[in-house]
Amino acid sequence: MRNFIEISVELVRRNPVPLSADAYSHFADPNEAPAHNLEVKEAFDLMISDLIPEYADQLIKQEKIRFGNSAEILGELHRRGINRRYLGVLYNEVDKRNSASLYKKLILGQMISRSLKFSMRKLWVRNFSQYKHVTTNFFNLVFGESPATLEFWRSSTEDEVSTGFSDNLLPIRTLLRMKFGDLNDLIKSGEDLRPMIDLSDLFSSVQIQTGARYANRSTRSVKDRM
């Protein structure tokens, strides 16, 4: 099962039985490995089948009373022992309960932010001598208004979008599938994903994720286009 050993420290703390750090590794004692592997898998299954659906239920109930923010969601994920790599599972669970839930915007925005961080770091490694230019081109591509920007947000193919440098960028749907798996309602090509998220929140989140910082007027410019 994909990434199932990447459970959070908080889930390890909360698990009713101690979990071995050597589970699913070459360091495990051959005699103890089957039992340790099973305990880790059971913890993972608990997160997928119980913890994430329970949190989705809470979000749907909470939305009727008050609407939270992405920081609250991330904090609650940590508290519950849910690895952020499984935001896609949470997104699908919320979608099953209420396809119009506003929380889908926040969850999707966090998934996109993390996917963009992965791509940004990859571009930096290969073009570090042009760090500032790479970063500027990256933000212009993602948050701009060019034909390449539209292709980035609408395409569902694996054809790369030009960044202006030797390394190009995969469309956001492809990045999401690679990092989070299939998402219930995002498989259609040709539909711009930007209306499905809070773009100004994403702009701030990507800056935090990558360490890049832009002036307040840039943030206002993004908000004005929403």
N, C-alpha and C positions, 0 to 999 in steps of 0.2 A: 504494500500500500504506500502511495506516494508520500514521502516526507514524514511518515508516521513516527519516526524516532525523534523528530524535532518538536518535542513537547516543551512547554515552558517550565521554568524553575518553580513558578507558583503552583502549577499542576502537580509537580513532583512533591512539593510540600504538603499539598492537600490530599494526595492519594492515601487511601487507607492502609496500604502496605508500602514499605520502602522499595524504591526502584533502583536497580543496579545501573551505574554509569557505564558498565561494560556490556550491557545488553546490545545485541546485534552488532558486535564488534569482534575483531580477532583476538581481543584481550580476554574474552570470557573463558571461564573454566568450562571445558566441554561437558562436564557432568552437571553443571548448574545452569548452563546457557539456555536450555529449553524452558525452564521455569522462569528465569529472568526475562527472557524474550516475551513470554506469554504475559507476564505482569505488565510490561511496558505496552504491549498491544492492547491489553484490557484498559489501561489508562487512556490510551489514544481513542479507543472505541467509546469510552465514557464521554470524552470531550466532544466527539462528533455526534453521537446519538442522544446525549442528554444535555450537556452543558451549553452547547451552541443553540439547540432548539429552545431551551429554557430562557436563554437571554433574548432570543428573537421574540418569544412570547411577551417578555417584559417590555421590550421596546414598543411593541404594538399597543400594549396597554398604556404605557407611559405617554405615547404620542397623543392620546385623547385628553391628557391632563396638561402636560407641558412638553415642549420640544427641546431636547438637549443639543449638545454640539459634539463635534468630532473628538475633542479632547476628553469629554466625558466617556465616549464610547471606548476610546483606547484605554483609559484608566480602568473601566469596568472589565474589559477583556483581560487586562493584567490581573485584576483582583480575582476573577473567576478561573484563572489558569488557562485561558484560551490563547494559543499562539496566533500572532497577527498574520501568519502565513495562511490562516484559514478564514480570513475575512470573506473570501469568496463563498465559503459554506454558509456563513452568517448572512451574506447578501441574499443567497438563494432561499434560506429559511424565512427571512423577512418577506421576500417576494411571494412565497407560497401563501403567507398569511394575509398580506395586503400589498398587491402589486403597485398600488398608488402611494405607498408609505414614503413620507419625506425622508425617513432614515436611510432609504436606499441611496439618496443623493450623498449623504455624508459617508456611508460605507464605501460606495463606489469611488468617491473622491479620494479616500485614504488608499484604496487599492491602486488607483492611477498614480497617486503621489509616490508610492513605493516602487511602482514599475518605472516611473520616470527617474527616480533616484538611481536605480540599477543601470539604466541607459546612460544617464549623465556621467556616472563614474566610469563606465566603459569608454565613453568618448574622451574623458580626461586622461585616462591611462595611455591612450594611443595618440593623444595630441596635446600632451601637457605643456609643451613649449608655447602653445597658442591658447593657453587656459582661458584668458578673458574673451578672446574671439569665439572660442568654442561655446562658452557659457552664453554669450550674447546671442549667437546663432540658434542655440538650443531653445532659449526662452522665446525668441522671435518665432521659431517654428511652432512651438506648442501653443503660445498665447497670441500669435499674430493673426493676420487676416489674409495671408497669401494663399494661392492655389495649393501649395504644399501643405499648409496648415489644414485646409479642408480635407485633403487626402489623408493626412495623419489621423484625423478624428472620424472619418467616414469609412475608410477602407477596411475590409476584413481579410484581405489577402496577406501573403507574407512578402510582398514586394516592398523594398525599403524606400523610405522617403528621404530625399536629399537634405542634408544638414549644411551643405556648403563645404564640407571637409571630406577626407578620404573615407571616413566611417559614417554611414548613413543610419537612419533610425527606422525601426519597424513601426508599423501603424499601432495605435494604442490597443485595438482589439487583440492583435497578435501578442503584444506584450502581456496583456491581462491573462490570456489563455496559458501562456508559458509559465506565468508566476502563480496564478490562482485557479487554473482549470476552467471548464466551461461554466458560463453564467447564464441563468435561465432565459433572460430576455435581451441579451446583447449580441446575438449571433447574426442578426440581419446586417448585411452590408448596405452602404448607401445612406445610413441614418447617422446624422451628426450626434456624437455622444455629449457634446458640451451642454445642451439643455438639460441633461440628466444629472448634472452636478452643479455645485456652487463654485463657479470659476474663480472668484476672488479668494475663496477659502483655499482652493487648490493652488493658486499663485503663492499664497503665504506658506502653505504646507510644503511646497516644493523648495522654496527658499530655505526653510528649516531643515528639510531632509538633505539638501545638497550643500548647505553652508553658504550659498550665494545670497547676496543682499542687494536689493534695488530700492531706489528712493520711493518715498510715499506717493509721488506723482505717478509712478509706474503702476502702483496698486490702484490708484484712482482711475487710471486709464482703462485698466482691466474691468473694474466695476462699471464704468460708464458704457462698456460694450455689452453688458449683460442684458 
